[in-house]
Protein backbone atom coordinates (compact mmCIF):
# COMPACT_ATOMS: atom_id res chain seq x y z
CA UNK A 1 0.00 0.00 0.00
CA UNK A 2 2.86 2.38 0.87
CA UNK A 3 4.47 1.63 -2.49
CA UNK A 4 1.22 2.45 -4.33
CA UNK A 5 1.00 5.76 -2.45
CA UNK A 6 4.56 6.62 -3.50
CA UNK A 7 3.68 5.89 -7.15
CA UNK A 8 0.57 8.08 -6.97
CA UNK A 9 2.52 10.94 -5.39
CA UNK A 10 5.18 10.59 -8.09
CA UNK A 11 2.56 10.77 -10.86
CA UNK A 12 0.93 13.82 -9.24
CA UNK A 13 4.28 15.60 -8.95
CA UNK A 14 5.06 14.81 -12.59
CA UNK A 15 1.72 16.30 -13.67
CA UNK A 16 2.35 19.49 -11.69
CA UNK A 17 5.78 19.91 -13.29
CA UNK A 18 4.38 19.18 -16.77
CA UNK A 19 1.51 21.68 -16.43
CA UNK A 20 3.90 24.38 -15.17
CA UNK A 21 6.19 23.79 -18.15
CA UNK A 22 3.44 23.72 -20.78
CA UNK A 23 1.40 26.69 -19.56
CA UNK A 24 3.77 29.41 -18.40
CA UNK A 25 1.83 32.06 -20.32
CA UNK A 26 -1.39 31.19 -18.49
CA UNK A 27 0.37 31.37 -15.14
CA UNK A 28 1.86 34.75 -16.05
CA UNK A 29 -1.45 36.17 -17.26
CA UNK A 30 -3.06 35.42 -13.91
CA UNK A 31 -0.39 37.46 -12.14
CA UNK A 32 -0.54 40.39 -14.55
CA UNK A 33 -2.73 43.47 -14.53
CA UNK A 34 -4.29 45.25 -17.49
CA UNK A 35 -2.16 48.19 -16.37
CA UNK A 36 0.88 46.27 -17.64
CA UNK A 37 -0.43 46.35 -21.22
CA UNK A 38 0.20 48.77 -24.05
CA UNK A 39 -2.14 48.65 -27.05
CA UNK A 40 -2.02 50.63 -30.31
CA UNK A 41 -4.77 52.87 -31.66
CA UNK A 42 -5.77 53.05 -35.32
CA UNK A 43 -3.17 55.82 -35.70
CA UNK A 44 -0.47 53.54 -34.27
CA UNK A 45 -0.25 55.55 -31.07
CA UNK A 46 0.50 53.34 -28.09
CA UNK A 47 -1.87 53.65 -25.16
CA UNK A 48 -0.24 52.73 -21.87
CA UNK A 49 -3.03 51.18 -19.85
CA UNK A 50 -1.06 52.01 -16.70
CA UNK A 51 -1.81 55.68 -17.35
CA UNK A 52 -5.49 54.93 -16.62
CA UNK A 53 -4.82 54.13 -12.97
CA UNK A 54 -5.76 57.72 -12.09
CA UNK A 55 -9.25 57.29 -13.58
CA UNK A 56 -12.28 56.78 -11.35
CA UNK A 57 -13.49 54.00 -13.65
CA UNK A 58 -12.47 52.31 -16.90
CA UNK A 59 -14.95 50.97 -19.44
CA UNK A 60 -13.65 48.50 -22.04
CA UNK A 61 -16.02 47.16 -24.68
CA UNK A 62 -14.91 44.42 -27.06
CA UNK A 63 -16.12 45.18 -30.59
CA UNK A 64 -15.88 43.81 -34.12
CA UNK A 65 -16.66 45.86 -37.25
CA UNK A 66 -18.88 43.21 -38.85
CA UNK A 67 -20.97 42.22 -35.82
CA UNK A 68 -24.51 43.66 -36.15
CA UNK A 69 -24.77 44.33 -32.43
CA UNK A 70 -21.44 46.19 -32.44
CA UNK A 71 -22.88 48.47 -35.11
CA UNK A 72 -26.14 48.99 -33.23
CA UNK A 73 -24.50 49.78 -29.90
CA UNK A 74 -22.27 52.58 -31.22
CA UNK A 75 -24.93 55.21 -30.42
CA UNK A 76 -25.30 53.91 -26.86
CA UNK A 77 -21.53 53.89 -26.30
CA UNK A 78 -21.12 57.40 -27.73
CA UNK A 79 -23.84 58.62 -25.37
CA UNK A 80 -22.19 56.84 -22.44
CA UNK A 81 -18.89 58.59 -23.16
CA UNK A 82 -20.63 61.97 -23.46
CA UNK A 83 -22.34 61.46 -20.10
CA UNK A 84 -19.29 60.32 -18.15
CA UNK A 85 -16.14 61.70 -19.78
CA UNK A 86 -16.15 64.80 -17.53
CA UNK A 87 -16.38 62.52 -14.47
CA UNK A 88 -12.85 61.15 -15.02
CA UNK A 89 -14.04 57.93 -16.69
CA UNK A 90 -12.14 56.31 -19.58
CA UNK A 91 -13.94 54.39 -22.34
CA UNK A 92 -12.23 52.37 -25.08
CA UNK A 93 -13.40 49.97 -27.73
CA UNK A 94 -11.17 46.87 -28.02
CA UNK A 95 -10.81 45.13 -31.39
CA UNK A 96 -9.54 41.59 -30.69
CA UNK A 97 -7.25 39.68 -33.08
CA UNK A 98 -6.23 40.32 -36.68
CA UNK A 99 -9.43 39.29 -38.45
CA UNK A 100 -10.06 42.82 -39.71
CA UNK A 101 -7.81 45.05 -41.78
CA UNK A 102 -7.00 48.57 -40.66
CA UNK A 103 -9.17 49.93 -43.48
CA UNK A 104 -12.17 47.84 -42.31
CA UNK A 105 -11.79 49.11 -38.76
CA UNK A 106 -11.34 52.70 -39.97
CA UNK A 107 -14.50 52.39 -42.08
CA UNK A 108 -16.44 51.18 -39.02
CA UNK A 109 -15.00 54.04 -36.99
CA UNK A 110 -15.98 56.67 -39.59
CA UNK A 111 -19.40 55.28 -40.51
CA UNK A 112 -20.63 55.09 -36.92
CA UNK A 113 -18.80 58.27 -35.85
CA UNK A 114 -17.20 56.75 -32.78
CA UNK A 115 -16.29 59.35 -30.17
CA UNK A 116 -14.08 56.95 -28.22
CA UNK A 117 -10.74 55.44 -29.24
CA UNK A 118 -10.42 51.94 -30.61
CA UNK A 119 -7.51 49.85 -29.34
CA UNK A 120 -6.13 46.92 -31.33
CA UNK A 121 -5.67 43.76 -29.27
CA UNK A 122 -3.96 41.82 -32.05
CA UNK A 123 -2.32 39.24 -29.75
CA UNK A 124 -5.48 38.75 -27.65
CA UNK A 125 -3.60 39.97 -24.57
CA UNK A 126 -6.48 42.03 -23.21
CA UNK A 127 -9.03 39.46 -24.41
CA UNK A 128 -7.24 36.65 -22.56
CA UNK A 129 -6.63 38.66 -19.42
CA UNK A 130 -10.30 39.67 -19.10
CA UNK A 131 -11.59 36.35 -20.49
CA UNK A 132 -13.67 38.13 -23.15
CA UNK A 133 -15.77 35.73 -25.22
CA UNK A 134 -18.00 37.78 -27.55
CA UNK A 135 -18.48 41.18 -29.16
CA UNK A 136 -19.94 43.35 -27.81
CA UNK A 137 -18.91 42.48 -24.26
CA UNK A 138 -18.43 45.22 -21.68
CA UNK A 139 -16.03 45.35 -18.74
CA UNK A 140 -16.10 47.97 -16.01
CA UNK A 141 -12.91 48.21 -13.96
CA UNK A 142 -11.91 50.31 -10.98
CA UNK A 143 -8.64 52.22 -10.67
CA UNK A 144 -6.95 49.08 -9.30
CA UNK A 145 -7.72 47.20 -12.51
CA UNK A 146 -10.30 45.00 -10.81
CA UNK A 147 -13.41 43.95 -12.76
CA UNK A 148 -16.50 45.24 -10.99
CA UNK A 149 -18.96 44.45 -13.80
CA UNK A 150 -18.81 42.42 -17.02
CA UNK A 151 -21.27 41.25 -19.65
CA UNK A 152 -24.11 42.94 -21.53
CA UNK A 153 -24.39 46.67 -22.06
CA UNK A 154 -28.16 46.42 -21.47
CA UNK A 155 -30.95 43.90 -22.03
CA UNK A 156 -31.92 45.00 -25.55
CA UNK A 157 -30.42 41.96 -27.30
CA UNK A 158 -31.91 38.64 -26.22
CA UNK A 159 -29.94 36.88 -28.97
CA UNK A 160 -28.23 37.91 -32.21
CA UNK A 161 -31.58 37.72 -34.02
CA UNK A 162 -33.99 38.65 -31.24
CA UNK A 163 -34.25 42.11 -29.68
CA UNK A 164 -36.56 43.66 -27.12
CA UNK A 165 -38.71 46.57 -28.24
CA UNK A 166 -38.07 48.36 -24.96
CA UNK A 167 -34.84 48.29 -22.95
CA UNK A 168 -35.69 47.74 -19.30
CA UNK A 169 -32.24 47.08 -17.79
CA UNK A 170 -29.16 49.26 -18.27
CA UNK A 171 -26.55 46.99 -16.73
CA UNK A 172 -23.36 48.87 -17.64
CA UNK A 173 -24.75 52.34 -16.84
CA UNK A 174 -26.18 51.14 -13.52
CA UNK A 175 -22.87 49.56 -12.52
CA UNK A 176 -20.91 52.66 -13.53
CA UNK A 177 -23.29 54.99 -11.67
CA UNK A 178 -23.13 52.86 -8.51
CA UNK A 179 -19.34 52.70 -8.63
CA UNK A 180 -18.93 56.46 -9.06
CA UNK A 181 -21.29 57.07 -6.15
CA UNK A 182 -19.37 54.73 -3.87
CA UNK A 183 -22.16 52.16 -3.83
CA UNK A 184 -21.82 48.39 -4.31
CA UNK A 185 -22.54 47.08 -7.79
CA UNK A 186 -25.60 44.89 -7.30
CA UNK A 187 -25.24 42.88 -10.52
CA UNK A 188 -21.59 42.09 -11.20
CA UNK A 189 -22.01 39.75 -14.17
CA UNK A 190 -24.47 39.11 -17.00
CA UNK A 191 -24.08 36.62 -19.85
CA UNK A 192 -23.16 38.62 -22.97
CA UNK A 193 -24.88 38.11 -26.32
CA UNK A 194 -22.93 38.65 -29.52
CA UNK A 195 -20.44 37.36 -32.06
CA UNK A 196 -17.89 34.84 -30.78
CA UNK A 197 -14.31 36.07 -30.47
CA UNK A 198 -12.30 33.57 -32.50
CA UNK A 199 -9.03 32.96 -30.67
LUMKE-563458 format. One record per residue (C-alpha): x, y, z; residue number from 0. Coordinates in nm, 4 decimals, always signed. Layout:
BEGIN
<node X="X" Y="Y" Z="Z" n="NUM"/>
...
% end
This chain:
BEGIN
<node X="+0.0000" Y="+0.0000" Z="+0.0000" n="0"/>
<node X="+0.2862" Y="+0.2383" Z="+0.0869" n="1"/>
<node X="+0.4471" Y="+0.1631" Z="-0.2488" n="2"/>
<node X="+0.1220" Y="+0.2451" Z="-0.4329" n="3"/>
<node X="+0.0998" Y="+0.5757" Z="-0.2454" n="4"/>
<node X="+0.4558" Y="+0.6621" Z="-0.3501" n="5"/>
<node X="+0.3677" Y="+0.5891" Z="-0.7148" n="6"/>
<node X="+0.0570" Y="+0.8085" Z="-0.6970" n="7"/>
<node X="+0.2523" Y="+1.0941" Z="-0.5394" n="8"/>
<node X="+0.5175" Y="+1.0586" Z="-0.8087" n="9"/>
<node X="+0.2557" Y="+1.0769" Z="-1.0856" n="10"/>
<node X="+0.0928" Y="+1.3815" Z="-0.9237" n="11"/>
<node X="+0.4279" Y="+1.5596" Z="-0.8946" n="12"/>
<node X="+0.5063" Y="+1.4810" Z="-1.2589" n="13"/>
<node X="+0.1719" Y="+1.6299" Z="-1.3674" n="14"/>
<node X="+0.2346" Y="+1.9486" Z="-1.1694" n="15"/>
<node X="+0.5782" Y="+1.9913" Z="-1.3294" n="16"/>
<node X="+0.4378" Y="+1.9183" Z="-1.6765" n="17"/>
<node X="+0.1513" Y="+2.1682" Z="-1.6431" n="18"/>
<node X="+0.3898" Y="+2.4375" Z="-1.5169" n="19"/>
<node X="+0.6186" Y="+2.3792" Z="-1.8149" n="20"/>
<node X="+0.3444" Y="+2.3723" Z="-2.0777" n="21"/>
<node X="+0.1395" Y="+2.6687" Z="-1.9559" n="22"/>
<node X="+0.3775" Y="+2.9406" Z="-1.8396" n="23"/>
<node X="+0.1835" Y="+3.2064" Z="-2.0322" n="24"/>
<node X="-0.1390" Y="+3.1193" Z="-1.8489" n="25"/>
<node X="+0.0368" Y="+3.1370" Z="-1.5139" n="26"/>
<node X="+0.1861" Y="+3.4746" Z="-1.6046" n="27"/>
<node X="-0.1448" Y="+3.6174" Z="-1.7260" n="28"/>
<node X="-0.3058" Y="+3.5420" Z="-1.3910" n="29"/>
<node X="-0.0394" Y="+3.7464" Z="-1.2138" n="30"/>
<node X="-0.0540" Y="+4.0393" Z="-1.4546" n="31"/>
<node X="-0.2732" Y="+4.3467" Z="-1.4526" n="32"/>
<node X="-0.4291" Y="+4.5250" Z="-1.7494" n="33"/>
<node X="-0.2162" Y="+4.8193" Z="-1.6374" n="34"/>
<node X="+0.0878" Y="+4.6268" Z="-1.7643" n="35"/>
<node X="-0.0431" Y="+4.6347" Z="-2.1217" n="36"/>
<node X="+0.0199" Y="+4.8769" Z="-2.4049" n="37"/>
<node X="-0.2138" Y="+4.8650" Z="-2.7049" n="38"/>
<node X="-0.2022" Y="+5.0630" Z="-3.0313" n="39"/>
<node X="-0.4771" Y="+5.2867" Z="-3.1657" n="40"/>
<node X="-0.5767" Y="+5.3047" Z="-3.5321" n="41"/>
<node X="-0.3173" Y="+5.5816" Z="-3.5698" n="42"/>
<node X="-0.0469" Y="+5.3538" Z="-3.4268" n="43"/>
<node X="-0.0245" Y="+5.5553" Z="-3.1073" n="44"/>
<node X="+0.0500" Y="+5.3344" Z="-2.8093" n="45"/>
<node X="-0.1871" Y="+5.3653" Z="-2.5162" n="46"/>
<node X="-0.0243" Y="+5.2728" Z="-2.1871" n="47"/>
<node X="-0.3032" Y="+5.1176" Z="-1.9847" n="48"/>
<node X="-0.1061" Y="+5.2009" Z="-1.6700" n="49"/>
<node X="-0.1814" Y="+5.5676" Z="-1.7351" n="50"/>
<node X="-0.5492" Y="+5.4926" Z="-1.6619" n="51"/>
<node X="-0.4818" Y="+5.4132" Z="-1.2970" n="52"/>
<node X="-0.5760" Y="+5.7717" Z="-1.2093" n="53"/>
<node X="-0.9249" Y="+5.7289" Z="-1.3577" n="54"/>
<node X="-1.2284" Y="+5.6780" Z="-1.1350" n="55"/>
<node X="-1.3489" Y="+5.4003" Z="-1.3649" n="56"/>
<node X="-1.2469" Y="+5.2313" Z="-1.6904" n="57"/>
<node X="-1.4953" Y="+5.0965" Z="-1.9441" n="58"/>
<node X="-1.3646" Y="+4.8502" Z="-2.2040" n="59"/>
<node X="-1.6024" Y="+4.7163" Z="-2.4682" n="60"/>
<node X="-1.4913" Y="+4.4418" Z="-2.7062" n="61"/>
<node X="-1.6119" Y="+4.5182" Z="-3.0592" n="62"/>
<node X="-1.5877" Y="+4.3811" Z="-3.4123" n="63"/>
<node X="-1.6663" Y="+4.5860" Z="-3.7247" n="64"/>
<node X="-1.8883" Y="+4.3208" Z="-3.8855" n="65"/>
<node X="-2.0973" Y="+4.2220" Z="-3.5821" n="66"/>
<node X="-2.4507" Y="+4.3665" Z="-3.6155" n="67"/>
<node X="-2.4772" Y="+4.4333" Z="-3.2427" n="68"/>
<node X="-2.1443" Y="+4.6190" Z="-3.2439" n="69"/>
<node X="-2.2878" Y="+4.8472" Z="-3.5112" n="70"/>
<node X="-2.6143" Y="+4.8986" Z="-3.3232" n="71"/>
<node X="-2.4497" Y="+4.9776" Z="-2.9903" n="72"/>
<node X="-2.2271" Y="+5.2584" Z="-3.1216" n="73"/>
<node X="-2.4928" Y="+5.5213" Z="-3.0423" n="74"/>
<node X="-2.5302" Y="+5.3906" Z="-2.6858" n="75"/>
<node X="-2.1531" Y="+5.3891" Z="-2.6298" n="76"/>
<node X="-2.1118" Y="+5.7399" Z="-2.7732" n="77"/>
<node X="-2.3836" Y="+5.8622" Z="-2.5365" n="78"/>
<node X="-2.2186" Y="+5.6840" Z="-2.2437" n="79"/>
<node X="-1.8891" Y="+5.8589" Z="-2.3159" n="80"/>
<node X="-2.0626" Y="+6.1968" Z="-2.3463" n="81"/>
<node X="-2.2341" Y="+6.1457" Z="-2.0103" n="82"/>
<node X="-1.9290" Y="+6.0316" Z="-1.8146" n="83"/>
<node X="-1.6137" Y="+6.1696" Z="-1.9776" n="84"/>
<node X="-1.6148" Y="+6.4796" Z="-1.7531" n="85"/>
<node X="-1.6376" Y="+6.2516" Z="-1.4473" n="86"/>
<node X="-1.2851" Y="+6.1146" Z="-1.5020" n="87"/>
<node X="-1.4040" Y="+5.7929" Z="-1.6687" n="88"/>
<node X="-1.2143" Y="+5.6305" Z="-1.9580" n="89"/>
<node X="-1.3941" Y="+5.4391" Z="-2.2337" n="90"/>
<node X="-1.2228" Y="+5.2374" Z="-2.5078" n="91"/>
<node X="-1.3400" Y="+4.9969" Z="-2.7732" n="92"/>
<node X="-1.1173" Y="+4.6875" Z="-2.8016" n="93"/>
<node X="-1.0814" Y="+4.5127" Z="-3.1392" n="94"/>
<node X="-0.9545" Y="+4.1586" Z="-3.0692" n="95"/>
<node X="-0.7254" Y="+3.9677" Z="-3.3082" n="96"/>
<node X="-0.6232" Y="+4.0321" Z="-3.6684" n="97"/>
<node X="-0.9433" Y="+3.9293" Z="-3.8447" n="98"/>
<node X="-1.0064" Y="+4.2818" Z="-3.9712" n="99"/>
<node X="-0.7806" Y="+4.5055" Z="-4.1782" n="100"/>
<node X="-0.7005" Y="+4.8569" Z="-4.0659" n="101"/>
<node X="-0.9175" Y="+4.9926" Z="-4.3484" n="102"/>
<node X="-1.2174" Y="+4.7845" Z="-4.2313" n="103"/>
<node X="-1.1786" Y="+4.9106" Z="-3.8758" n="104"/>
<node X="-1.1344" Y="+5.2701" Z="-3.9967" n="105"/>
<node X="-1.4498" Y="+5.2392" Z="-4.2084" n="106"/>
<node X="-1.6439" Y="+5.1181" Z="-3.9024" n="107"/>
<node X="-1.4996" Y="+5.4040" Z="-3.6991" n="108"/>
<node X="-1.5984" Y="+5.6667" Z="-3.9588" n="109"/>
<node X="-1.9398" Y="+5.5276" Z="-4.0507" n="110"/>
<node X="-2.0626" Y="+5.5091" Z="-3.6924" n="111"/>
<node X="-1.8804" Y="+5.8274" Z="-3.5847" n="112"/>
<node X="-1.7205" Y="+5.6754" Z="-3.2777" n="113"/>
<node X="-1.6291" Y="+5.9348" Z="-3.0169" n="114"/>
<node X="-1.4081" Y="+5.6945" Z="-2.8221" n="115"/>
<node X="-1.0742" Y="+5.5444" Z="-2.9240" n="116"/>
<node X="-1.0419" Y="+5.1936" Z="-3.0608" n="117"/>
<node X="-0.7506" Y="+4.9848" Z="-2.9340" n="118"/>
<node X="-0.6129" Y="+4.6920" Z="-3.1327" n="119"/>
<node X="-0.5670" Y="+4.3759" Z="-2.9273" n="120"/>
<node X="-0.3962" Y="+4.1819" Z="-3.2048" n="121"/>
<node X="-0.2324" Y="+3.9245" Z="-2.9752" n="122"/>
<node X="-0.5481" Y="+3.8750" Z="-2.7655" n="123"/>
<node X="-0.3602" Y="+3.9968" Z="-2.4569" n="124"/>
<node X="-0.6485" Y="+4.2026" Z="-2.3208" n="125"/>
<node X="-0.9035" Y="+3.9457" Z="-2.4409" n="126"/>
<node X="-0.7244" Y="+3.6652" Z="-2.2564" n="127"/>
<node X="-0.6631" Y="+3.8660" Z="-1.9422" n="128"/>
<node X="-1.0300" Y="+3.9669" Z="-1.9105" n="129"/>
<node X="-1.1590" Y="+3.6354" Z="-2.0493" n="130"/>
<node X="-1.3671" Y="+3.8130" Z="-2.3153" n="131"/>
<node X="-1.5769" Y="+3.5729" Z="-2.5218" n="132"/>
<node X="-1.8002" Y="+3.7778" Z="-2.7552" n="133"/>
<node X="-1.8476" Y="+4.1177" Z="-2.9160" n="134"/>
<node X="-1.9943" Y="+4.3347" Z="-2.7813" n="135"/>
<node X="-1.8907" Y="+4.2483" Z="-2.4262" n="136"/>
<node X="-1.8429" Y="+4.5221" Z="-2.1682" n="137"/>
<node X="-1.6026" Y="+4.5348" Z="-1.8740" n="138"/>
<node X="-1.6096" Y="+4.7968" Z="-1.6009" n="139"/>
<node X="-1.2912" Y="+4.8211" Z="-1.3964" n="140"/>
<node X="-1.1915" Y="+5.0312" Z="-1.0983" n="141"/>
<node X="-0.8635" Y="+5.2220" Z="-1.0667" n="142"/>
<node X="-0.6951" Y="+4.9079" Z="-0.9304" n="143"/>
<node X="-0.7717" Y="+4.7202" Z="-1.2514" n="144"/>
<node X="-1.0299" Y="+4.4999" Z="-1.0808" n="145"/>
<node X="-1.3411" Y="+4.3952" Z="-1.2759" n="146"/>
<node X="-1.6505" Y="+4.5244" Z="-1.0993" n="147"/>
<node X="-1.8959" Y="+4.4455" Z="-1.3799" n="148"/>
<node X="-1.8811" Y="+4.2421" Z="-1.7016" n="149"/>
<node X="-2.1273" Y="+4.1251" Z="-1.9651" n="150"/>
<node X="-2.4112" Y="+4.2942" Z="-2.1528" n="151"/>
<node X="-2.4395" Y="+4.6674" Z="-2.2059" n="152"/>
<node X="-2.8156" Y="+4.6422" Z="-2.1471" n="153"/>
<node X="-3.0948" Y="+4.3897" Z="-2.2033" n="154"/>
<node X="-3.1924" Y="+4.5005" Z="-2.5547" n="155"/>
<node X="-3.0423" Y="+4.1957" Z="-2.7297" n="156"/>
<node X="-3.1914" Y="+3.8644" Z="-2.6219" n="157"/>
<node X="-2.9942" Y="+3.6880" Z="-2.8972" n="158"/>
<node X="-2.8233" Y="+3.7909" Z="-3.2210" n="159"/>
<node X="-3.1581" Y="+3.7719" Z="-3.4024" n="160"/>
<node X="-3.3986" Y="+3.8647" Z="-3.1241" n="161"/>
<node X="-3.4252" Y="+4.2114" Z="-2.9680" n="162"/>
<node X="-3.6558" Y="+4.3662" Z="-2.7124" n="163"/>
<node X="-3.8708" Y="+4.6568" Z="-2.8240" n="164"/>
<node X="-3.8072" Y="+4.8360" Z="-2.4957" n="165"/>
<node X="-3.4840" Y="+4.8289" Z="-2.2954" n="166"/>
<node X="-3.5688" Y="+4.7741" Z="-1.9296" n="167"/>
<node X="-3.2244" Y="+4.7079" Z="-1.7790" n="168"/>
<node X="-2.9161" Y="+4.9263" Z="-1.8267" n="169"/>
<node X="-2.6546" Y="+4.6986" Z="-1.6730" n="170"/>
<node X="-2.3362" Y="+4.8874" Z="-1.7638" n="171"/>
<node X="-2.4746" Y="+5.2335" Z="-1.6836" n="172"/>
<node X="-2.6175" Y="+5.1138" Z="-1.3524" n="173"/>
<node X="-2.2873" Y="+4.9555" Z="-1.2515" n="174"/>
<node X="-2.0913" Y="+5.2655" Z="-1.3527" n="175"/>
<node X="-2.3286" Y="+5.4992" Z="-1.1670" n="176"/>
<node X="-2.3131" Y="+5.2863" Z="-0.8513" n="177"/>
<node X="-1.9341" Y="+5.2697" Z="-0.8634" n="178"/>
<node X="-1.8929" Y="+5.6458" Z="-0.9056" n="179"/>
<node X="-2.1285" Y="+5.7071" Z="-0.6152" n="180"/>
<node X="-1.9375" Y="+5.4726" Z="-0.3875" n="181"/>
<node X="-2.2162" Y="+5.2160" Z="-0.3825" n="182"/>
<node X="-2.1821" Y="+4.8394" Z="-0.4311" n="183"/>
<node X="-2.2541" Y="+4.7080" Z="-0.7794" n="184"/>
<node X="-2.5601" Y="+4.4892" Z="-0.7302" n="185"/>
<node X="-2.5243" Y="+4.2880" Z="-1.0520" n="186"/>
<node X="-2.1593" Y="+4.2087" Z="-1.1197" n="187"/>
<node X="-2.2007" Y="+3.9747" Z="-1.4174" n="188"/>
<node X="-2.4465" Y="+3.9113" Z="-1.7004" n="189"/>
<node X="-2.4076" Y="+3.6619" Z="-1.9846" n="190"/>
<node X="-2.3156" Y="+3.8619" Z="-2.2971" n="191"/>
<node X="-2.4879" Y="+3.8114" Z="-2.6320" n="192"/>
<node X="-2.2927" Y="+3.8651" Z="-2.9515" n="193"/>
<node X="-2.0435" Y="+3.7359" Z="-3.2062" n="194"/>
<node X="-1.7893" Y="+3.4842" Z="-3.0775" n="195"/>
<node X="-1.4308" Y="+3.6074" Z="-3.0468" n="196"/>
<node X="-1.2300" Y="+3.3568" Z="-3.2498" n="197"/>
<node X="-0.9027" Y="+3.2958" Z="-3.0666" n="198"/>
% end
